[in-house]
Amino acid sequence: MLKIKIITCFMMLSVILSETKSTTLEYIPDVILKDIKKQKVKLLDISKDKYIVFNFWNMACEPCKKEMKFLNEFHKKYSEYDFKVISINMDSPRSMSKVKKYVKSSKYEFDVLVDPRMSLFKKMGGSIMPFVVVVDNKGVVTNKHIGYNLGDEVALEEEIKVLISFNQDSSNVK
């Protein structure tokens, strides 16, 4: 009888602990980065009350560059619904002139910040690029995507639509 009580207590404790773990939310870190014009930007300020897709990249990452074209389209397409893309470049300060030229020639409309020490990248769980982090308008991380293959943008756009509560058949999202 005692064994059954101990096993039951152990099982209940396991369930309680597993439920506690699964409800832990991950939020945007409170950090300050610089933009490509060397202006300090508080991440929480520029993302406040917005649905965000953070994308981490560097100039040597070709899949990153391919994905960024789609991210810019999403940034423009859904901006009126409090959605934005925040791009975070992780090249060294010595490469910043190349980064600026690339961003300008690509006509990206989203904010581009720099994280040369990859501290934010690591804080958000990044290890491989491209790395995309999807965040709701309360600052809660809802999903993370590692890598990019052509076609991944379709699923990401659907995820964005759900995030900003669009009806999938709405004429607003085509």
Secondary structure, DSSP 4 states (H G I P E B T S, - for coil): -HHHHHHHHHHHHHHHHHHHHHT---B----EEEETTS-EEEHHHHHTT-EEEEEEE-TT-HHHHHHHHHHHHHHHHHGGGTEEEEEEE---GGGHHHHHHHHHHHT--SEEEE-TT-HHHHHTT--SSSEEEEE-TTSBEEEEEES--TTHHHHHHHHHHHHTT--TT-GGG-
